[in-house]
């Protein structure tokens, strides 16, 4: 039985802790905050409850596997999951609306044809077929296996089979970015382009520079579906925490780790802010790269030739709305209200002096979950906008976001009881990430800039877990990261992922 110290109680860290405890190890989690969950927090007031992290769950199979491998109770015995229908409603700049069904390729095509005109569904379906090839080629090395030592192969190889556009007397054109895929393969239809580019923007990526391999993002959602968790995703965090406790994982809250102790060049424990030290045979760090670097003496944890952490990623601005009046019947759980000027929005957000657009893209979540409101005569609504890291916001900025949200929630201002704003500074306080940056999922090609550092580190006995380590950001990716770290510790460096 090994002694394992886990730094942080985020979802990836807890997923690793539960698996390691089942393998017979003594696991202690040190969390500087007063609770678990990391970015998956909760705001409660006057009978309203809001999640501060992702509002929907993708790839629930990741957590089904976690619960299957760590106890007798299945995931659905611990939390209630429901496929969201429709998966998403889009409101485009020109007023066109389309609701896309959940996990139905044929249904998506029919909806696009009805809203955008005949042929839109066929163009999208052909794109999704190519996205499937990208998924099949990259799924295992990006999600299910530890990062290859020769990760440069992933960096240089584009898995998306872009269509070659033949041009007389001129060089053939091939899409290399997601924006070029929209331009060259979706017929330049502006609403299809907005639909596709949103998948990058939602993860804080510029579709004009995101590689064509980002096609796996819409493929993953439209193929495997999106799910709601009764009580919000925070209920999932609570279930994982309870599973850890059932497996005798020990949690120490308010315990800030200030140093990873090394002995003879190997991680040998942690030192806490009260100057106490805890010995360990392995240390698992579920923290942002800059936080981990601060816990180690000498140079950054990354050695020459290793994947650098994703840098310069945006944050999220979240506005929590407590509304009088119940949620109308038939309301979509999630609505994306697209920017009036998408190009201008991208220029501002990813420009040399990042800023919020006058009319940004806003994602509106209206769960309709009775566990999140005081009664049926009230509604809890969450607005989310991708914004620059480090940015500060005024009430005027929030008012602009509300103006956009009115296209999805008519009369929202008249119904407003109170609102709470969560800025990049709040994200930074919860996660430790510089400026509140939010990690994106790992993607192939792009020179490796959208890969994440390996779960193994150059220091023996020290492992990285969570959104800032392989395979990157996103709730399912955190669960995968925990599985990979547990496999590397239990089975050793020859572990190659689940078969």
C-alpha positions in Angstrom: 0.0 0.0 0.0 1.5 3.3 -1.1 0.8 6.7 0.6 -0.5 9.2 -2.0 -0.9 12.9 -1.5 -3.3 14.6 -3.8 -3.1 18.4 -4.2 -6.5 19.9 -4.9 -10.1 18.5 -4.8 -11.1 19.2 -8.4 -13.0 16.6 -10.4 -9.8 15.1 -12.0 -8.1 14.9 -8.7 -11.1 13.2 -7.0 -11.5 10.8 -9.9 -7.8 9.8 -9.5 -8.2 9.6 -5.7 -11.2 7.2 -5.8 -9.5 4.9 -8.3 -6.2 4.8 -6.3 -8.1 4.1 -3.1 -9.8 1.1 -4.7 -6.4 -0.1 -5.7 -5.5 -0.4 -2.1 -3.5 2.9 -1.5 -3.9 5.3 1.3 -5.0 8.6 -0.3 -5.1 12.0 1.4 -6.5 15.0 -0.5 -5.2 18.5 0.5 -7.5 21.3 -0.6 -6.8 25.0 0.3 -10.5 25.9 -0.1 -13.3 24.9 2.3 -15.0 22.5 -0.2 -14.4 20.2 -3.1 -15.1 20.5 -6.8 -12.7 23.2 -8.0 -14.4 25.0 -10.9 -17.5 23.0 -10.3 -18.8 25.3 -7.5 -22.2 26.5 -6.3 -23.8 29.8 -5.5 -26.9 29.7 -3.2 -29.2 32.5 -2.1 -32.9 32.9 -1.2 -33.7 29.4 -2.3 -31.9 29.8 -5.7 -28.9 27.6 -6.6 -26.5 28.1 -9.5 -23.5 26.1 -10.8 -20.4 28.1 -11.5 -18.8 25.6 -13.9 -20.1 23.7 -16.9 -23.9 23.5 -17.0 -24.2 20.3 -19.0 -22.4 17.0 -19.1 -20.9 15.4 -22.2 -19.7 11.8 -22.4 -21.3 10.5 -19.2 -19.7 7.2 -20.0 -16.5 8.6 -18.4 -18.2 8.9 -15.0 -20.2 5.7 -15.5 -16.8 3.9 -15.8 -15.5 5.7 -12.7 -18.5 4.6 -10.6 -18.3 1.0 -12.1 -14.7 0.7 -11.2 -14.9 2.2 -7.7 -18.1 0.7 -6.1 -21.3 -1.3 -6.3 -23.6 1.6 -7.0 -23.8 2.8 -10.7 -23.6 6.4 -11.6 -27.4 6.6 -12.2 -28.0 5.3 -8.7 -26.1 8.3 -7.3 -27.3 11.1 -9.6 -30.2 11.5 -12.0 -29.1 12.2 -15.6 -31.5 13.3 -18.4 -30.7 13.8 -22.1 -31.5 17.4 -22.9 -34.1 17.9 -25.7 -33.4 19.9 -27.8 -29.7 19.8 -27.3 -29.4 23.4 -28.1 -31.3 26.3 -29.6 -29.4 28.8 -31.8 -30.5 32.4 -32.3 -28.5 33.9 -35.2 -27.6 37.5 -35.8 -30.3 37.8 -38.6 -33.0 36.5 -36.2 -33.1 33.0 -37.7 -33.6 30.3 -35.1 -32.9 26.6 -35.1 -33.3 24.0 -32.4 -31.0 21.0 -32.8 -32.2 17.6 -31.4 -30.0 15.6 -29.1 -27.7 12.9 -30.5 -29.6 12.6 -33.8 -27.6 13.2 -36.9 -30.6 12.8 -39.1 -32.7 15.1 -36.9 -30.0 17.8 -37.0 -29.9 17.7 -40.8 -33.7 18.1 -41.0 -33.7 21.0 -38.6 -31.0 22.8 -40.5 -32.8 22.3 -43.8 -36.0 23.7 -42.3 -34.4 26.7 -40.8 -31.5 27.6 -43.2 -32.8 26.2 -46.5 -32.5 23.0 -48.5 -29.0 21.7 -48.7 -27.8 23.1 -45.3 -28.4 19.7 -43.6 -26.5 17.8 -46.3 -23.5 20.1 -46.1 -23.4 19.8 -42.3 -23.8 16.0 -42.5 -20.9 15.7 -45.0 -18.8 17.8 -42.6 -19.8 15.5 -39.7 -18.7 12.4 -41.6 -15.3 13.9 -42.0 -15.3 15.0 -38.3 -16.0 11.3 -37.5 -12.8 10.3 -39.3 -10.9 12.9 -37.2 -12.4 11.5 -34.0 -11.6 7.9 -34.9 -8.0 8.9 -35.7 -7.3 11.0 -32.6 -9.6 9.5 -29.9 -7.2 7.1 -28.3 -4.0 9.1 -28.3 -5.8 12.3 -27.2 -8.3 10.9 -24.7 -7.7 7.3 -23.7 -3.9 6.9 -23.6 -1.1 8.7 -21.7 0.5 11.3 -23.9 3.0 9.7 -26.3 6.7 10.4 -25.6 6.9 11.3 -29.3 3.9 13.7 -29.0 5.4 15.7 -31.9 3.7 13.2 -34.2 0.3 14.4 -32.8 1.5 18.0 -33.2 2.4 17.6 -36.9 -0.4 15.2 -38.0 -3.8 16.7 -38.9 -6.4 14.0 -38.5 -9.2 16.0 -40.2 -9.6 14.9 -43.9 -10.2 18.3 -45.4 -11.7 18.5 -48.8 -9.3 19.6 -51.5 -10.7 22.6 -53.5 -9.3 22.4 -57.0 -8.6 25.8 -58.7 -7.7 26.3 -62.3 -4.2 27.8 -62.7 -4.0 28.4 -59.0 -2.8 26.4 -56.0 -5.4 24.0 -54.6 -6.9 25.1 -51.3 -7.3 22.9 -48.2 -8.9 24.0 -44.9 -6.3 24.0 -42.1 -8.4 25.9 -39.5 -12.0 25.6 -38.3 -12.9 28.9 -39.9 -11.5 27.7 -43.2 -13.6 24.5 -42.9 -16.7 26.7 -42.5 -15.7 28.8 -45.5 -14.6 26.0 -47.9 -16.8 23.1 -46.9 -20.0 24.6 -45.6 -20.7 26.7 -48.6 -19.8 29.9 -46.8 -23.4 29.9 -45.3 -23.0 32.5 -42.5 -25.3 30.8 -40.1 -23.6 27.4 -40.6 -20.3 29.2 -40.1 -21.5 30.8 -36.9 -22.8 27.4 -35.7 -19.5 25.7 -36.3 -17.3 28.5 -35.0 -19.3 28.6 -31.8 -17.9 25.2 -30.8 -14.4 26.7 -30.7 -15.4 29.9 -29.1 -17.2 28.1 -26.3 -13.9 26.5 -25.3 -12.1 29.9 -25.6 -10.5 29.1 -28.9 -10.2 31.4 -31.9 -11.9 29.5 -34.8 -9.6 31.4 -37.2 -6.5 29.7 -35.6 -8.1 26.6 -34.1 -7.0 23.6 -36.2 -9.4 21.7 -38.4 -9.1 18.9 -35.9 -11.4 21.0 -33.7 -14.2 19.4 -35.8 -14.2 16.7 -33.1 -15.9 19.2 -30.7 -19.2 19.3 -32.5 -18.9 15.7 -33.5 -18.6 14.7 -29.8 -21.7 16.7 -28.8 -23.9 15.7 -31.7 -23.0 12.0 -31.6 -22.9 11.2 -27.9 -25.4 13.9 -26.7 -25.5 16.3 -23.8 -27.0 15.5 -20.4 -28.4 17.5 -17.5 -27.8 16.5 -13.9 -30.7 16.9 -11.5 -29.5 19.4 -8.9 -26.9 20.7 -11.4 -23.4 19.4 -12.2 -22.4 20.3 -8.6 -24.5 17.2 -7.7 -22.1 15.1 -9.8 -19.2 16.6 -7.8 -21.0 15.7 -4.6 -21.5 12.1 -5.8 -17.8 11.7 -6.7 -16.8 13.2 -3.3 -19.1 10.7 -1.6 -17.6 7.9 -3.6 -14.2 9.0 -2.4 -15.3 9.0 1.2 -16.8 5.5 0.8 -13.5 4.3 -0.5 -11.8 5.9 2.6 -10.1 8.8 0.8 -9.2 11.4 3.5 -9.9 15.0 2.8 -8.3 17.9 4.5 -9.9 21.2 3.7 -8.3 24.5 4.4 -5.0 22.8 4.0 -2.8 24.8 1.5 0.2 22.9 0.1 3.1 25.3 -0.3 5.8 22.9 -1.4 6.2 19.5 -2.9 8.9 17.8 -0.9 11.6 16.0 -2.9 14.1 13.4 -1.7 16.9 12.2 -3.8 15.3 13.7 -6.9 11.9 12.1 -6.2 8.6 13.5 -5.0 8.4 12.4 -1.3 5.5 14.4 0.2 4.1 17.8 0.7 4.6 20.7 3.0 1.6 22.7 4.2 1.2 26.4 5.0 1.3 25.7 8.7 4.9 24.3 8.2 3.8 20.7 8.8 5.0 18.1 6.3 3.3 14.9 5.1 5.3 12.0 3.7 4.0 10.3 0.5 5.2 7.8 -2.0 3.5 9.6 -4.8 2.2 13.1 -5.2 -0.7 13.9 -7.6 -1.1 17.6 -8.4 -4.5 18.8 -9.6 -3.5 22.5 -10.0 -2.8 24.9 -12.7 0.8 24.8 -14.1 1.9 28.1 -12.7 0.7 26.9 -9.2 2.6 23.7 -9.5 5.7 25.5 -10.6 5.4 27.6 -7.4 5.5 24.4 -5.3 8.7 23.2 -6.7 12.3 24.5 -6.3 14.3 25.3 -9.4 13.1 25.6 -13.0 9.5 25.0 -14.1 8.2 21.4 -14.1 8.3 21.2 -17.9 11.6 20.1 -19.3 13.0 20.7 -22.7 11.1 18.9 -25.4 7.9 18.6 -23.2 4.6 20.0 -24.2 4.2 23.5 -22.8 0.9 24.4 -21.1 -1.7 26.2 -23.2 -1.1 29.9 -22.8 -3.2 33.0 -23.4 -6.6 31.3 -23.1 -9.6 33.5 -22.3 -11.8 33.2 -19.2 -15.6 33.3 -18.6 -17.9 36.0 -17.5 -21.0 34.4 -15.8 -24.1 36.3 -14.8 -26.5 34.5 -12.5 -30.1 35.7 -12.7 -32.8 35.1 -10.1 -36.1 35.6 -11.9 -39.7 35.9 -10.7 -42.1 33.8 -12.8 -41.7 30.1 -13.7 -39.9 28.7 -16.7 -42.4 28.5 -19.6 -43.3 25.0 -20.9 -41.2 23.9 -23.9 -38.3 26.3 -23.1 -34.9 25.1 -24.4 -32.4 24.2 -21.7 -29.6 25.9 -23.6 -29.8 28.7 -26.1 -26.8 30.3 -27.9 -27.4 33.9 -29.0 -24.9 34.7 -31.6 -22.9 38.0 -31.9 -24.2 40.6 -34.2 -20.7 41.0 -35.6 -18.8 37.7 -35.2 -15.6 38.9 -36.9 -15.6 42.0 -34.7 -16.1 39.9 -31.6 -13.2 37.7 -32.5 -11.0 40.7 -33.4 -11.6 42.2 -30.0 -11.4 39.0 -27.9 -8.3 37.6 -29.5 -6.6 40.9 -30.5 -3.6 42.6 -29.0 -5.7 44.3 -26.4 -8.5 41.9 -25.6 -11.9 43.3 -24.9 -15.6 42.4 -24.7 -17.6 43.0 -27.9 -20.6 45.4 -27.8 -22.9 42.5 -28.6 -21.0 39.3 -27.7 -22.1 35.7 -28.1 -24.0 34.6 -25.0 -24.9 31.1 -23.9 -28.2 31.1 -21.9 -28.9 28.1 -19.6 -32.5 27.7 -18.4 -32.5 24.3 -16.5 -36.1 24.2 -15.3 -34.8 22.1 -12.4 -37.0 22.3 -9.3 -34.0 21.6 -7.1 -32.5 25.0 -8.2 -35.3 27.4 -7.4 -37.4 28.1 -4.3 -40.6 27.1 -6.1 -42.4 26.8 -9.4 -43.0 30.5 -9.5 -39.3 31.4 -10.0 -36.6 30.6 -12.5 -32.8 30.4 -12.2 -31.0 31.4 -15.4 -27.2 31.5 -16.1 -25.6 33.6 -18.8 -22.0 32.8 -20.0 -19.7 34.8 -22.2 -16.1 34.0 -23.3 -14.1 37.0 -22.2 -10.4 37.9 -21.9 -8.5 36.6 -18.9 -7.6 39.2 -16.2 -10.4 41.4 -17.5 -12.6 43.5 -15.2 -16.2 44.3 -15.9 -18.6 47.1 -15.0 -22.4 47.1 -14.6 -22.5 48.6 -18.1 -20.8 45.5 -19.5 -23.3 43.3 -17.6 -26.1 45.4 -19.0 -24.9 44.7 -22.6 -24.9 41.0 -21.8 -28.5 41.3 -20.5 -29.5 43.0 -23.7 -28.2 40.1 -25.8 -29.9 37.6 -23.4 -33.3 39.3 -23.9 -33.4 37.6 -27.3 -33.5 34.3 -25.5 -35.4 35.4 -22.4 -37.9 38.0 -23.4 -38.7 40.5 -20.6 -35.8 39.3 -18.5 -35.3 42.8 -16.9 -38.9 43.0 -15.8 -38.6 39.6 -14.1 -35.2 40.2 -12.4 -35.1 39.9 -8.6 -31.4 40.0 -8.3 -28.2 39.0 -10.2 -24.7 38.0 -9.3 -21.7 38.4 -11.5 -18.7 36.0 -11.6 -15.7 37.5 -13.3 -12.3 36.0 -14.3 -11.0 37.0 -10.9 -13.6 34.7 -9.3 -12.5 31.9 -11.7 -8.9 32.5 -10.7 -9.7 32.4 -7.0 -11.5 29.1 -7.4 -8.9 27.4 -9.6 -5.6 29.2 -9.2 -5.3 29.7 -13.0 -3.6 32.9 -14.0 -6.2 35.5 -14.8 -9.0 33.0 -14.5 -8.0 31.3 -17.8 -10.0 28.2 -18.6 -8.2 25.2 -20.3 -9.5 23.9 -23.6 -9.6 20.2 -24.5 -6.5 18.7 -26.2 -6.5 18.9 -30.0 -4.1 17.4 -32.5 -2.0 19.3 -35.1 -1.5 23.1 -34.7 2.2 22.4 -33.9 1.2 21.0 -30.5 0.1 24.3 -29.0 -3.3 22.7 -28.1 -1.9 19.6 -26.5 -1.4 19.5 -22.7 1.6 18.5 -20.6 1.8 14.8 -19.9 0.4 13.4 -16.7 3.8 12.0 -15.8 6.4 14.7 -15.0 10.2 14.9 -15.1 10.2 14.4 -11.3 9.7 10.7 -10.5 6.7 10.2 -8.3 5.0 13.5 -9.3 1.9 13.4 -11.5 -0.3 16.1 -13.0 -4.1 15.7 -13.2 -7.1 17.8 -14.2 -7.9 20.3 -16.9 -4.3 21.7 -17.3 -2.8 18.3 -17.9 -3.4 15.7 -20.6 -6.1 15.4 -22.1 -7.2 18.9 -21.2 -10.2 20.9 -20.1 -13.8 19.9 -19.9 -15.7 17.8 -17.4 -15.3 14.5 -19.2 -11.6 15.2 -19.8 -11.1 15.7 -16.1 -12.5 12.2 -15.5 -10.2 10.7 -18.2 -7.2 12.5 -16.7 -8.0 10.9 -13.3 -8.2 7.4 -14.9 -4.8 7.9 -16.7 -3.0 9.1 -13.6 -4.4 6.2 -11.5 -3.3 3.8 -14.3 0.2 5.2 -14.4 0.6 4.8 -10.6 -1.0 1.4 -10.3 0.4 -0.2 -13.4 3.6 1.8 -13.8 5.1 3.7 -16.8 4.2 1.0 -19.3 0.4 1.7 -18.8 -1.1 2.4 -22.1 -4.7 3.2 -21.2 -7.9 1.2 -21.1 -8.4 -1.4 -23.8 
